[in-house]
Amino acid sequence: VLRYWEAQFPLLKPLKRSGGRRYYRTADVAMVESIDRLVNHEGYTLKGAEAVLRGAAKSALDRRGQDRRSGDRRGAAEPADTPGVRLMVSDGPDMAETIAALKTIRAKLATALEA
């Protein structure tokens, strides 16, 4: 599946070592996770997922350029600037509900472990 996605998503370019072995960096793994989430869980087509990833990559590059012009160097080192990670981070009204649900699950797990 990885080789197929490399052919379908030009943004996914792992380093190639001697003998043709591929080395997947952290950003590559995040991109693969994003592709998997978009295609297999959210129902995007391959072209639709590629469009989403291209849009995320373009906006991240635009922000980096603005940060460099304004003299702010912090933005270039933040992991959320990589396209794959940015897609996994979501803000909005559902975030508070998700956090509350996760805290409830954590409390139930702690209780179960104590028993």
C-alpha positions as CSV (number, residue, x, y, z in Angstrom):
1,V,0.0,0.0,0.0
2,L,2.8,2.4,0.8
3,R,4.4,2.1,-2.7
4,Y,1.0,2.7,-4.3
5,W,0.4,5.8,-2.2
6,E,3.9,7.1,-3.0
7,A,2.8,6.8,-6.7
8,Q,-0.6,8.5,-6.1
9,F,0.6,11.2,-3.7
10,P,3.6,13.1,-5.0
11,L,3.9,14.9,-1.6
12,L,4.9,11.6,0.0
13,K,8.6,11.2,-0.8
14,P,10.6,9.1,1.6
15,L,14.4,9.2,1.5
16,K,15.8,6.4,-0.5
17,R,18.9,4.6,0.9
18,S,21.4,2.4,-0.8
19,G,19.8,-0.7,-2.4
20,G,16.5,1.2,-2.9
21,R,15.5,0.9,0.7
22,R,13.1,3.6,1.9
23,Y,13.5,5.7,5.0
24,Y,10.3,7.2,6.3
25,R,10.9,10.4,8.3
26,T,8.4,11.6,11.0
27,A,6.7,13.9,8.5
28,D,6.4,11.0,6.0
29,V,4.7,8.8,8.7
30,A,2.4,11.7,9.6
31,M,1.5,12.1,6.0
32,V,0.8,8.3,5.6
33,E,-1.4,8.5,8.7
34,S,-3.3,11.5,7.3
35,I,-3.8,9.7,4.0
36,D,-5.1,6.6,5.8
37,R,-7.5,8.7,7.8
38,L,-8.8,10.7,4.9
39,V,-9.2,7.7,2.5
40,N,-10.2,4.8,4.8
41,H,-12.0,6.6,7.6
42,E,-13.4,9.8,6.2
43,G,-14.3,8.5,2.8
44,Y,-12.3,10.8,0.6
45,T,-11.3,9.6,-2.9
46,L,-7.6,9.5,-3.6
47,K,-7.9,12.8,-5.7
48,G,-9.9,14.4,-2.9
49,A,-7.3,13.4,-0.2
50,E,-4.5,14.7,-2.4
51,A,-6.4,18.0,-2.8
52,V,-6.8,18.3,1.0
53,L,-3.1,17.5,1.6
54,R,-2.0,20.0,-1.1
55,G,-4.1,22.7,0.5
56,A,-2.6,22.0,3.9
57,A,0.9,22.0,2.5
58,K,0.3,25.3,0.6
59,S,-1.1,27.0,3.7
60,A,1.8,25.7,5.8
61,L,4.3,27.1,3.3
62,D,2.5,30.4,3.2
63,R,2.7,30.7,7.0
64,R,6.4,29.8,7.0
65,G,7.1,32.5,4.5
66,Q,5.2,35.1,6.5
67,D,7.0,34.1,9.7
68,R,10.4,34.4,8.0
69,R,9.5,37.8,6.6
70,S,8.4,39.1,9.9
71,G,11.5,37.7,11.7
72,D,9.6,35.1,13.8
73,R,11.7,31.9,13.6
74,R,9.6,29.9,16.1
75,G,7.0,28.9,13.5
76,A,9.5,27.0,11.3
77,A,10.4,24.5,14.0
78,E,6.8,23.7,15.2
79,P,5.7,20.2,14.3
80,A,2.1,21.5,13.5
81,D,3.6,23.1,10.4
82,T,4.0,19.8,8.6
83,P,1.0,19.0,6.5
84,G,0.4,15.5,8.0
85,V,0.4,16.8,11.6
86,R,-1.7,19.8,10.8
87,L,-4.5,17.6,9.5
88,M,-4.5,15.6,12.6
89,V,-4.9,18.6,14.9
90,S,-8.4,20.0,14.9
91,D,-9.8,23.0,16.7
92,G,-13.4,23.8,17.2
93,P,-16.5,23.2,19.4
94,D,-16.1,19.4,19.2
95,M,-12.6,19.5,20.8
96,A,-14.0,20.3,24.2
97,E,-16.5,17.4,24.0
98,T,-13.7,15.1,22.9
99,I,-11.4,16.1,25.7
100,A,-14.3,15.6,28.2
101,A,-15.0,12.1,26.8
102,L,-11.3,11.2,27.0
103,K,-11.0,12.3,30.6
104,T,-14.1,10.2,31.4
105,I,-12.5,7.2,29.7
106,R,-9.2,7.8,31.6
107,A,-11.0,7.9,34.9
108,K,-12.8,4.6,34.1
109,L,-9.5,3.0,33.1
110,A,-7.8,4.2,36.3
111,T,-10.7,2.8,38.4
112,A,-10.5,-0.6,36.5
113,L,-6.8,-0.8,37.1
114,E,-7.2,-0.2,40.8
115,A,-9.7,-3.0,41.2
